[in-house]
């Protein structure tokens, strides 16, 4: 019998499975319901929106939600998933343009990962490997339309505004000012490519980025 406060790989597997089965479907329904309502002519901006050029962006569980919603709604043109788990269902059915943005490599040496503030490096490696398995399968299956970039120094929360609100939570080695600016450039470039189809997607070249695909 383990302490309820102790995180294990099996517990994380169950947690991710429960999120996928119980939480994500509700969030997907909320996204699609909101999109349907925005398309209503009574919405004051409806006539100014091109609903053939809709992209979904989400971080963490929001990235998972965006990916599944992209599968469920044919009008979605592209998806940006920022460091969120990818469900097996999405891997099998996703066939639209997608950008996956992930945090630092879980295969880094233990000493470096420990410096980044991880309380349990070995468990982190197992959990992150589990989460990225779906991403790898999706990229392999949807090879032409999928793009995957790793921000070498960014932790999971560094993709949010938290480093600006609570600076001490910034991952060691991550420059929040430059990192956020770089993240914005990558996203805008991908949206211009995948939604507006204005040019070929040119992957940003920066020493802090690692283009996996």
C-alpha positions as CSV (number, residue, x, y, z in Angstrom):
1,X,0.0,0.0,0.0
2,X,1.5,3.3,-1.1
3,X,1.0,6.8,0.3
4,X,-1.7,8.6,-1.6
5,X,0.6,11.6,-1.9
6,X,3.3,9.5,-3.7
7,X,3.3,9.8,-7.5
8,X,4.0,6.6,-9.5
9,X,4.1,5.9,-13.2
10,X,1.0,3.7,-13.0
11,X,-0.8,6.5,-11.2
12,X,0.2,8.9,-13.9
13,X,-1.0,6.5,-16.6
14,X,-4.4,6.3,-14.9
15,X,-4.5,10.0,-14.5
16,X,-3.8,10.7,-18.2
17,X,-6.3,8.0,-19.2
18,X,-9.0,9.5,-16.9
19,X,-8.3,13.0,-18.3
20,X,-8.7,11.7,-21.8
21,X,-11.9,9.8,-21.1
22,X,-13.7,12.1,-18.6
23,X,-12.3,15.7,-18.8
24,X,-11.1,16.2,-22.4
25,X,-14.5,15.2,-24.0
26,X,-16.3,17.9,-22.0
27,X,-13.7,20.5,-22.9
28,X,-13.9,19.5,-26.6
29,X,-17.7,19.9,-26.4
30,X,-17.2,23.4,-24.9
31,X,-14.8,24.4,-27.7
32,X,-17.1,23.1,-30.5
33,X,-20.2,24.6,-28.8
34,X,-18.5,28.0,-28.6
35,X,-17.4,27.8,-32.2
36,X,-20.9,27.0,-33.3
37,X,-22.3,30.0,-31.3
38,X,-19.7,32.3,-32.8
39,X,-20.7,31.2,-36.3
40,X,-24.3,32.3,-35.4
41,X,-25.1,35.5,-37.4
42,X,-26.3,37.1,-34.2
43,X,-22.7,37.2,-33.0
44,X,-21.5,40.8,-33.7
45,X,-18.2,39.6,-35.3
46,X,-19.6,36.7,-37.3
47,X,-19.4,38.5,-40.6
48,X,-15.8,39.5,-40.0
49,X,-14.5,35.9,-39.4
50,X,-13.4,33.4,-42.0
51,X,-14.6,30.1,-40.6
52,X,-12.7,28.2,-43.2
53,X,-9.5,29.4,-41.6
54,X,-9.9,28.2,-38.0
55,X,-6.9,27.1,-35.9
56,X,-7.0,25.8,-32.3
57,X,-4.1,26.4,-29.9
58,X,-3.8,25.0,-26.4
59,X,-1.2,24.4,-23.7
60,X,-0.9,21.2,-21.6
61,X,-4.4,19.8,-21.2
62,X,-5.6,22.6,-23.5
63,X,-3.2,21.2,-26.2
64,X,-4.8,17.8,-25.8
65,X,-8.2,19.4,-26.1
66,X,-7.2,21.3,-29.2
67,X,-5.9,18.1,-30.8
68,X,-9.0,16.1,-30.1
69,X,-11.3,19.0,-31.2
70,X,-9.4,19.2,-34.4
71,X,-10.2,15.5,-35.0
72,X,-13.9,16.0,-34.2
73,X,-14.6,19.1,-36.2
74,X,-13.9,19.1,-39.9
75,X,-13.8,22.9,-40.2
76,X,-10.7,23.1,-38.1
77,X,-7.8,23.8,-40.4
78,X,-4.8,23.4,-38.1
79,X,-3.8,22.7,-34.5
80,X,-1.0,23.9,-32.2
81,X,-0.5,21.6,-29.2
82,X,1.9,23.1,-26.7
83,X,3.4,20.4,-24.5
84,X,0.1,18.5,-24.0
85,X,-0.3,14.7,-24.1
86,X,-1.6,13.2,-27.4
87,X,-4.4,10.6,-27.1
88,X,-4.3,7.3,-29.0
89,X,-7.6,8.3,-30.6
90,X,-6.1,11.5,-32.0
91,X,-3.1,9.5,-33.4
92,X,-5.4,7.3,-35.4
93,X,-7.7,10.0,-36.8
94,X,-5.8,13.3,-37.0
95,X,-5.1,14.3,-40.6
96,X,-4.8,18.1,-40.5
97,X,-1.8,20.4,-40.2
98,X,-0.3,20.3,-36.7
99,X,2.5,22.0,-34.8
100,X,3.7,20.3,-31.6
101,X,5.8,22.4,-29.2
102,X,7.6,20.5,-26.4
103,X,9.7,21.4,-23.4
104,X,13.3,20.3,-22.7
105,X,14.5,16.8,-23.6
106,X,13.7,14.2,-20.9
107,X,16.7,12.2,-22.1
108,X,19.1,14.9,-20.7
109,X,21.6,13.6,-18.1
110,X,20.2,13.2,-14.6
111,X,22.5,15.9,-13.2
112,X,21.1,18.5,-15.7
113,X,17.5,17.6,-15.1
114,X,18.1,17.8,-11.4
115,X,19.4,21.3,-11.8
116,X,16.2,22.3,-13.5
117,X,14.4,21.7,-10.2
118,X,12.8,18.2,-10.8
119,X,12.2,16.5,-7.5
120,X,12.3,13.0,-9.0
121,X,14.3,12.8,-12.2
122,X,13.9,9.1,-12.9
123,X,10.1,9.3,-12.5
124,X,10.0,12.5,-14.6
125,X,11.8,10.7,-17.4
126,X,9.4,7.8,-17.4
127,X,6.3,10.0,-17.3
128,X,7.6,12.3,-20.1
129,X,8.5,9.4,-22.3
130,X,5.0,8.1,-21.8
131,X,3.5,11.4,-22.8
132,X,5.7,11.8,-25.9
133,X,5.0,8.3,-27.2
134,X,1.7,9.5,-28.6
135,X,3.4,12.5,-30.2
136,X,6.0,10.3,-31.9
137,X,3.3,8.0,-33.3
138,X,1.3,11.0,-34.5
139,X,4.2,12.6,-36.3
140,X,5.1,9.3,-37.9
141,X,1.5,8.7,-39.1
142,X,0.8,12.3,-40.1
143,X,4.3,12.8,-41.5
144,X,3.6,15.4,-44.2
145,X,1.4,17.8,-42.1
146,X,3.1,17.4,-38.7
147,X,5.9,19.6,-37.3
148,X,7.6,19.1,-33.9
149,X,9.9,21.6,-32.2
150,X,11.5,21.3,-28.8
151,X,12.4,24.4,-26.8
152,X,15.7,23.1,-25.3
153,X,15.6,25.2,-22.1
154,X,11.9,25.5,-21.5
155,X,10.0,23.7,-18.8
156,X,6.3,22.9,-19.0
157,X,5.2,26.1,-17.2
158,X,7.6,28.3,-19.2
159,X,5.2,28.3,-22.1
160,X,2.8,30.2,-19.9
161,X,2.9,33.7,-18.3
162,X,3.8,32.1,-14.9
163,X,7.6,33.0,-15.2
164,X,6.6,36.7,-15.5
165,X,4.2,36.5,-12.5
166,X,6.4,34.3,-10.3
167,X,10.0,34.6,-11.7
168,X,11.4,32.0,-9.3
169,X,9.4,29.4,-11.2
170,X,11.3,30.0,-14.4
171,X,13.3,26.9,-15.4
172,X,17.0,27.3,-15.1
173,X,18.6,28.3,-18.4
174,X,15.3,29.6,-19.9
175,X,15.3,33.3,-20.9
176,X,11.6,34.2,-20.5
177,X,11.8,37.4,-22.6
178,X,13.6,35.8,-25.6
179,X,11.7,32.5,-25.1
180,X,8.3,34.1,-25.4
181,X,9.3,36.2,-28.4
182,X,10.6,33.1,-30.1
183,X,7.5,31.1,-29.3
184,X,5.4,33.8,-30.8
185,X,7.4,33.9,-34.0
186,X,7.2,30.1,-34.4
187,X,3.4,30.2,-33.9
188,X,2.7,33.1,-36.2
189,X,4.9,31.6,-38.9
190,X,3.0,28.3,-38.6
191,X,-0.4,30.0,-38.7
192,X,0.5,32.0,-41.8
193,X,1.6,28.7,-43.4
194,X,-1.2,26.4,-42.2
195,X,-4.2,28.7,-42.1
196,X,-3.5,31.6,-44.6
197,X,-1.4,29.3,-46.8
198,X,0.7,32.4,-47.5
199,X,4.1,30.7,-47.7
200,X,6.0,27.6,-47.1
201,X,6.6,26.9,-43.4
202,X,10.2,28.0,-42.7
203,X,11.3,26.6,-39.4
204,X,12.8,29.2,-37.2
205,X,16.6,28.8,-36.8
206,X,17.7,29.4,-33.2
207,X,20.2,27.7,-31.0
208,X,17.5,27.2,-28.3
209,X,15.3,25.3,-30.7
210,X,15.5,21.6,-31.8
211,X,13.4,20.7,-34.7
212,X,12.6,17.0,-34.2
213,X,10.4,16.9,-37.4
